[in-house]
Amino acid sequence: MKIRVMSIEDYDKVYELWTNTEGMGLRSLDDSYEGIDQFLKRNPATNFIAEIENEIIGTILCGHDGRRGYIYHTAVRTKYRGKGIGKALVKAVLDALRREEINKVALVAFESNESGNKFWESLGFNNRKDLIYRNKTINETLLNI
Ligand SMILES: CC(C)(COP(=O)(O)OP(=O)(O)OC[C@H]1O[C@@H](n2cnc3c(N)ncnc32)[C@H](O)[C@@H]1OP(=O)(O)O)[C@@H](O)C(=O)NCCC(=O)NCCS
C-alpha cells in the first residue's frame, strides 16, 4: 500500500470511490472535475490517496486558508477497512499541514455516521459541543454530474 499526493489525473477513480462510499456528502459544484481541480491547485500538497497496484483504495482531501486546515472526503474502500489505512491518510495530512505551519485542523461529520465519528474520536478529533456549526450557500448552481 502506498500513500501519495493526489493529482487531478486521479479524479475519475477517486470519484468512483466517493460515489460508492456511504456517509459521503457529495456536492455537484465542489466535487465536479473543475471544483476538485481548483481545490488541488490551491492546496497542492495536502490531498492524498492510498493505492495498491494502481487501484485507489483510499482518499483524503485537505485544504487550509493560512490559519486552519479542513479535512473532507476521508474514505477507504470497504474491503480494506480496519487495516490502518484511514489512520495513515490522516497522518499524511497532519504531517503536510505541519510542514505548512498550520497548527489546527477541523472537519464536519454527519452525526448519524457512528463509525466515522468513532474513527475521528480515536484519532483525537474532539466533538466540540460548545460550538454551533453555521454555513451559507452562496452559489446554488447545480451541475449535472
Ligand atoms: C472512517 C474510515 C475512513 C476509516 O478507515 P479505516 O482504514 O477503516 O480506519 P483505520 O483502520 O485506520 O482505523 C483507525 C482507528 O479508527 C477506529 N475505527 C475505525 N473504524 C471503526 C469502526 N467502524 N468502528 C469503531 N472504530 C473504528 C479504530 O479505533 C481504529 O483503530 P484500531 O484499528 O487500532 O482499532 C472508513 O471506515 C470509511 O471509509 N468509512 C466511510 C466513509 C466515512 O464515514 N468517512 C468519514 C466521513 S466523516
The ligand as a Tripos MOL2 file, in Angstrom:
@<TRIPOS>MOLECULE
LIG
   48    50     1     0     0
SMALL
NO_CHARGES

@<TRIPOS>ATOM
      1 C1        -13.9280    6.0270    8.5000 C.3       1 LIG1
      2 C2        -12.9650    5.2660    7.5910 C.3       1 LIG1
      3 C3        -12.2600    6.2390    6.6650 C.3       1 LIG1
      4 C4        -11.9260    4.5560    8.4990 C.3       1 LIG1
      5 O1        -10.9400    3.9630    7.6610 O.3       1 LIG1
      6 P1        -10.1470    2.6500    8.1370 P.3       1 LIG1
      7 O2         -8.9930    2.4630    7.2290 O.co2     1 LIG1
      8 O3        -11.0750    1.5140    8.2650 O.co2     1 LIG1
      9 O4         -9.6710    3.1060    9.5850 O.3       1 LIG1
     10 P2         -8.3910    2.5530   10.4010 P.3       1 LIG1
     11 O5         -8.2530    1.0980   10.1470 O.co2     1 LIG1
     12 O6         -7.2210    3.4030   10.0920 O.co2     1 LIG1
     13 O7         -8.8780    2.7930   11.8930 O.3       1 LIG1
     14 C5         -8.2090    3.6600   12.8020 C.3       1 LIG1
     15 C6         -8.9460    3.6210   14.1200 C.3       1 LIG1
     16 O8        -10.2600    4.1630   13.9550 O.3       1 LIG1
     17 C7        -11.2100    3.4420   14.7480 C.3       1 LIG1
     18 N1        -12.2340    2.8640   13.8630 N.ar      1 LIG1
     19 C8        -12.1400    2.7070   12.5130 C.ar      1 LIG1
     20 N2        -13.2830    2.1840   12.0160 N.ar      1 LIG1
     21 C9        -14.0880    1.9820   13.0890 C.ar      1 LIG1
     22 C10       -15.3950    1.4480   13.2410 C.ar      1 LIG1
     23 N3        -16.1180    1.0110   12.1730 N.pl3     1 LIG1
     24 N4        -15.9310    1.3810   14.4810 N.ar      1 LIG1
     25 C11       -15.2240    1.8060   15.5570 C.ar      1 LIG1
     26 N5        -13.9750    2.3230   15.4670 N.ar      1 LIG1
     27 C12       -13.4210    2.4140   14.2580 C.ar      1 LIG1
     28 C13       -10.4410    2.3670   15.4830 C.3       1 LIG1
     29 O9        -10.0970    2.8770   16.7600 O.3       1 LIG1
     30 C14        -9.1850    2.2180   14.6630 C.3       1 LIG1
     31 O10        -8.0940    1.8610   15.4090 O.3       1 LIG1
     32 P3         -7.7620    0.2950   15.6250 P.3       1 LIG1
     33 O11        -7.6450   -0.2880   14.2370 O.co2     1 LIG1
     34 O12        -6.4850    0.3530   16.3620 O.co2     1 LIG1
     35 O13        -8.9030   -0.2680   16.3730 O.co2     1 LIG1
     36 C15       -13.7030    4.1700    6.7680 C.3       1 LIG1
     37 O14       -14.4480    3.3600    7.6410 O.3       1 LIG1
     38 C16       -14.6410    4.7370    5.7400 C.2       1 LIG1
     39 O15       -14.2670    4.9730    4.5940 O.2       1 LIG1
     40 N6        -15.9300    4.9640    6.1300 N.am      1 LIG1
     41 C17       -16.9190    5.5160    5.2140 C.3       1 LIG1
     42 C18       -16.6630    6.9810    4.9350 C.3       1 LIG1
     43 C19       -16.6910    7.8020    6.1880 C.2       1 LIG1
     44 O16       -17.5460    7.6390    7.0410 O.2       1 LIG1
     45 N7        -15.7270    8.7290    6.2760 N.am      1 LIG1
     46 C20       -15.6510    9.6570    7.3770 C.3       1 LIG1
     47 C21       -16.5360   10.7790    6.9950 C.3       1 LIG1
     48 S1        -16.6680   11.9530    8.3050 S.3       1 LIG1
@<TRIPOS>BOND
     1     1     2 1
     2     2     3 1
     3     2     4 1
     4     2    36 1
     5     4     5 1
     6     5     6 1
     7     6     7 2
     8     6     8 1
     9     6     9 1
    10     9    10 1
    11    10    11 2
    12    10    12 1
    13    10    13 1
    14    13    14 1
    15    14    15 1
    16    15    16 1
    17    15    30 1
    18    16    17 1
    19    17    18 1
    20    17    28 1
    21    18    19 ar
    22    18    27 ar
    23    19    20 ar
    24    20    21 ar
    25    21    22 ar
    26    21    27 ar
    27    22    23 1
    28    22    24 ar
    29    24    25 ar
    30    25    26 ar
    31    26    27 ar
    32    28    29 1
    33    28    30 1
    34    30    31 1
    35    31    32 1
    36    32    33 2
    37    32    34 1
    38    32    35 1
    39    36    37 1
    40    36    38 1
    41    38    39 2
    42    38    40 1
    43    40    41 1
    44    41    42 1
    45    42    43 1
    46    43    44 2
    47    43    45 1
    48    45    46 1
    49    46    47 1
    50    47    48 1
@<TRIPOS>SUBSTRUCTURE
     1 LIG1         1 GROUP 0 **** ****
